[in-house]
Amino acid sequence: MEQAKLREEYIEGYRRSVRHHIEGIKIVDEEGNDVTPEKLRQVQREKGLHGRSLDDPNS
């Protein structure tokens, strides 16, 4: 029982860590254009990452 609970806590912490890492990524092409997927951009806008803002849908 205890081992299963600890394992679940570990997995949840790992998922949070990976999610946080991915949310912090900005993808650019060879020419320097931002090609970050829109779904990720939306999360970044909500969290104010990479200068993205909910007030500016083009960010």
N, C-alpha and C positions, 0 to 999 in steps of 0.2 A: 504494500500500500504506500508506504513512505517513499520507496524508490520511484514508483509511478508518478507521485506528486512532484518529486524533485526533477524527474525527467521532463514532465510537462512544463515546469517553471523554466527549465533550461531552454527548451525548444521555443517557448514564448519569448524569452529574452533574446535568443538568437534571431528570431523573426523580426523583432523590433529593431535590432541592430542593422540587419540587412535592409529593412525598409528605410531606416534613417539614412543609411549610406546611399541607396539608390535615389532617394528624394533630393540629395545634394548634388547629383550629377547634372551637368549641362553638356549637351552633345553638340559639337560643331563639325562641319565638313572641312574638306581640304582648303576651301576658300575663306573659312572663318565664319560662315553663316550658321546661325543657331538652327539646328535640325532636331531639337529635343521633341519627342512625341507630345502631342497636345494633352493627353491624359496626365503625363508627368508635369507639364507646364502648369496645368490647373492646380495640382497639389502644391507646386512651388509658389503659385500666386497666393493660395490660401495661407501659406506659411511665411510669405514674404521673403522667399529665398531668391538669390541671384538677381535682385533688383526687380523682381516681377511683382506686379500689383494687381489686385482685383479691380482697381479703378481703370487700368489700362489693359484691355483684352489683347493687345498686340504684344504685350511684354512676355 
